[in-house]
Amino acid sequence: VLFAKGWPMVCGVIFLLSVAVYFFLRDESRKTMILRWIAGTAMTLFLLRALLLTYATYSLWSHTLPGKYLVPPYQPISYFLQYSFFHFFVSFFLALALGFVVGGILLFLNYLRPHLLIPGDLSLFLIGILLVRWPMALLYIGALFIGSFLLLLFQGYIIRGKEKVVFSMHILFWIPLFLFFGNQFVVFFGMSALVMPL
């Protein structure tokens, strides 16, 4: 139940914990440590979910028709492994890889423009990527950068003298929008072909 019908609740708890730590924990070192722990826990839960779905699928197929003809001894185990990887793991690994690549870009931008990021931002960003999932993560990143850029322009040219963007606020702002409307955004922007089974 936890990894099937209850999965949206798990994502909601991860998001609310991240928000609570960001807003209510004042100690920056502890905040960074706990956000890293939440990000690591989120990765572990997503991976565990994929493993459990793989096990459940194999168990179901091996005891029902026509599923038992798709697993050994009727089919090589590689057939089932390829099916499981595509259906249960690819979306997770694509989102994770995207998160690390863009996270590296953010670190480089922070090197060019010091204090662009504050402690915990990268962990918060990775949590957001995992929660919104692939391919919504592509649009999430686009919204994140465009929103930050527009706010920076607004602050620089409309409110002169204030040119700092709090990146983590943008990360938190876009997560619930993509959790609730991510699939609609994907359809609207014609990205349905990139959708993975999970």
Salt bridges, closest charged atoms under 4 A:
none
